[in-house]
């Protein structure tokens, strides 16, 4: 449907992948406490910290994806980023 709207407007419109930028991929790990399911499996504080660092690497993937797509489509008219949807 969105692509059809772009064709009707006769403009260069790009769409970011909603699955790649969804909130749960990058916001969730930031708010996890020690009793979270992912971290409760870790036995020591060092293991929990290592797991948090791994989770933060996932956040970086989202940032890299968005920045690369912005560079790729910098000459386009509109870049849609459907972010918070149900």
C-alpha positions in Angstrom: 0.0 0.0 0.0 2.8 2.5 0.9 4.6 1.8 -2.3 1.4 2.5 -4.3 1.0 5.9 -2.5 4.6 6.7 -3.5 3.9 6.0 -7.1 0.7 8.1 -7.1 2.7 11.1 -5.6 5.4 10.6 -8.2 8.1 11.2 -5.6 11.1 9.2 -4.5 10.0 7.7 -1.2 12.0 5.2 0.8 10.8 3.1 3.7 12.9 1.8 6.6 12.2 -1.7 7.7 9.8 -1.6 10.7 11.1 -4.9 12.1 14.7 -3.6 12.0 14.0 -0.4 14.0 11.2 -1.7 16.4 11.4 -0.4 19.9 11.9 -3.8 21.5 15.1 -4.3 19.6 16.9 -1.3 21.1 15.0 0.0 24.1 14.4 -3.2 26.1 18.0 -4.0 27.0 18.6 -0.6 28.4 16.0 -1.0 31.1 16.6 -4.6 32.2 17.3 -5.2 35.9 19.3 -8.1 37.4 16.1 -10.1 37.9 15.1 -10.0 34.2 14.8 -13.4 32.5 17.8 -12.9 30.3 20.1 -11.7 33.2 18.7 -14.1 35.9 20.4 -17.0 34.2 23.8 -15.4 34.9 25.4 -16.4 38.1 27.9 -13.6 38.7 27.9 -9.9 38.4 30.6 -10.1 35.7 28.4 -12.5 33.6 25.5 -10.1 33.9 27.7 -7.2 32.8 29.0 -9.2 29.8 25.4 -10.0 28.9 24.4 -6.3 29.1 27.3 -5.5 26.8 26.1 -8.1 24.3 22.6 -6.6 24.4 24.0 -3.1 23.8 25.7 -4.4 20.7 22.2 -5.1 19.3 21.3 -1.5 19.9 24.3 -0.5 17.8 23.0 -2.6 14.9 19.8 -0.6 14.8 21.7 2.7 14.8 24.1 1.5 12.1 21.1 0.3 10.0 19.3 3.6 10.2 22.4 5.7 9.5 23.4 3.5 6.5 19.9 3.8 5.0 19.9 7.6 5.5 23.2 7.8 3.6 21.9 5.5 0.9 18.7 7.5 0.4 20.0 11.0 1.0 18.9 12.3 -2.4 15.4 10.9 -2.1 12.4 13.2 -1.3 11.0 11.4 1.8 12.3 8.6 4.0 9.5 6.9 6.1 10.4 5.3 9.4 7.3 3.6 10.8 8.4 3.3 14.4 5.7 2.9 17.0 2.8 0.9 15.6 0.4 -1.8 16.8 
